[in-house]
Structures are given as C-alpha cells and as structure tokens.
Amino acid sequence: MQPLIHSKLHNVGTTIFTVMSQLAAEHGAVNLGQGFPDFPMSEELVSLVNEAMRNGWNQYTHMNGLPLLRERLAAKAGQLYGAVIDPDTQITITPGGTYAIYTALTTVLQPGDEVIVFEPAYDSYIPNIEVNGAKPVLIPLQYPGYSIPWDEVRAKISGRTRMIMINSPHNPTGSVLREEDMRQLQEIVEGTHIIILSDEVYEHLIFDGIAHQSILRYPALLERSFVCFSFGKTYHCTGWKMGYCISAPSLMQEFRKVHQFNCFSCDTSKQVALAEYITHKDAYLSLNDFMQQKRDYFRKLMAATPFRCIPSHGSYFECYGYGHFSNETDKELAIRLTREYGIATIPVSAFYKEGKDDKVLRFCFAKKEQTLEKAVEKLVYLG
C-alpha cells in the first residue's frame, strides 16, 4: 500500500521556466527566459559577506532580522518615499521576495476568501492563493499596454474579497503603475477590510524617468498592505534569496507568527554585509540607468528582427509580439526558437491560469551585451 496524498495543487506541474531552461541546455541556446543576470555582483559586497563570516556572524540572528539592517531599511524608505517606518514593528527580513509574498498570503487568507489577481501574473501568486484554500479572482490587464481596468476591479469586488495583489514594475510585462492607479486603488479599498499585497521586488529597476509608485508613499494604503522587496534583484544576487517585507504593525505582528514557524531566521552573515553595503546609496540609485541601458541596447538589437516591441518601463524584461508574422502559439514559437535559433524565451501565456495567448514572448535583457548579441543574431532571419 502506498501512502495516499490528496494534492493541494493538483493542477500544478513543472514550471515553464524549468522546461525552457532544460530545453536551452539541451540545445546550447542562450537563455533569455529566466530572470537573472549573467554578469558579476559587487565584489565589495562579496567581500563584506566573507568578512562577516570570518568575524563570527554565523549563528542565528534576530527572528525579525538583524536590527541594524532593519534600521537602515527604515531610513532608506524615509529617504526614498517619505515613509515613517518603525524598524522594530514594521520590517521583517525574509529568505527572498517570493517567501515574503507566500507568508503574507498565508497570514491573511482563510478558505473561501477571494483575492484579485491581475494577469499575466508572476507564477507563484495563484498557487500560493490556492494552497491556502482561497480563490483567485482573475482580471486580465489591458493588452497591449498591460494597464489595470479599474472599472472591472470595482465590478469584481465582493463580500468575500480579502486581498488585491499588485506588482510594479510588473513581471512579466515591464508595465508600471502611475499616480492615477494608486488613486484608483485607494478609492476602491477605502472603507473596506480589503488588504493589499504589493510586489515591489523591481523597485530600483524603473526607467524613462518614471517615479516608482511604492505603497510606502501612501500612508492610508500602507495601513492595509504587505509590501515585498528583494535584495537579490537590487544587488544582482538572485541566488542569495534575500528579501524583506514592510507592513503596518498590526499586520506585521501576524506575519511574524507564520514566519517564526517556517523560516524563523535568515542568513546572518549576508544581513551583516547588506547592512553595511546599503549605506552606499549609489549602488541602488544608479541601477535604473544601468539597466535601462541594457533594455535600450536589447531593443536596438531586436529592431532588426520581425518582432514588435511592447515597451517595458521596468523590471528585467521586455515583451515582443509576433502575431503579424506567425500563427504559432507562443509556446510553439518559444520551443522552435530554442531548437532552431538558439535563444530561449518565455511564452507569456504561461502567466495566465487559462493560458491566454496574445502571441507574445518575454525576453530577459539583464545580461551582458555579448550575451544579448549572441541571442539575437539569428532572429533577424526569422520569418
């Protein structure tokens, strides 16, 4: 007799990221599918971690995170967004932004609750909701600009609506929220018990002179929000899996109840290093220009191909349409590009629960110039 397991995620299999990465490895393709840099992170930050280890910072630190790091994150939030944050009651260090998102959802959701999710959506959102017994209420962003249809949001609000999830800069499309979006959101949740989860892991990757509309700018929204961030995206070290969450004290108290029985404490030596490195403001303030140059270079290369650009204003990603030259599904084309043209991408239909296919592929441009050149060189012959 084998143990009987009733899967909590019976519709979930291997992610498209794993599939495309394996296919890229099999065919020796350049992988512009997964979102990680192929250039080195700061040598100074690496040295600071090494120094922290040698100085004995190898045991548990505080459950909520190294106090000095939380203090400096609170100061940073004040400088960037004018937010008044108490590092003792409002910030928790987490093993990555995705963990922070999962913990926030698990903190709040009860079976039968509804969560408004905008699609295309980062692939962890819907499984995280469903594993907690809640229901994702799916609203498609308006193609091709991927803006939020706020009238539809109002129509989908019900007595069961527990949370609205937002993500800016947006993965997979690179769209960003504007001041008007925040005004609309504030109007919708005012006078309700709805909680907001704001995924802001790409806060320092926003382009074209656009200001990041963090929830931290809006005190009335912060009172009802969990705001999730990533050190990995900011400092080119996605494999560190280090992030943090900022929330109102009452919400953070509940968040920590879940956190303490799951992760409990995060990598101490890396927190010591980050607490020192975060004082180098230029490392994150210059990131917008650094990554925009890569976006612009990639866009220039792609202009010689038959793909049509759907402009990104943030994140590691830019999307490109192809419906004007091919009737293939996005997954079919992604597989063919990997096998025949040596470039791995991600079909945007993978970010929709029901696989909505607008004939769009997502490309990651957070790579060295020679990597981008090698990836695109054959696409000029595509037709």
Secondary structure, DSSP 8 states (H G I E B T S, - for coil): -------TTTT--S-HHHHHHHHHHHHT-EE-SS---SS---HHHHHHHHHHHHTT--S---TT--HHHHHHHHHHHHHHH-----HHHHEEEESSHHHHHHHHHHHH--TT-EEEEEES--TTHHHHHHHTT-EEEEEE-BTTTTB--HHHHHHH--TTEEEEEEESS-TTT-----HHHHHHHHHHHTTS--EEEEE-TTTT-B-TT-----GGG-HHHHTTEEEEEEHHHHTT-GGG--EEEEE-HHHHHHHHHHHHTTT-S--HHHHHHHHHHTT-THHHHTHHHHHHHHHHHHHHHHTTSS-EEE---BSSEEEEE-TTT--S-HHHHHHHHHHHHSEE-EEGGGGSTT----SEEEEE--S-HHHHHHHHTTGGG--
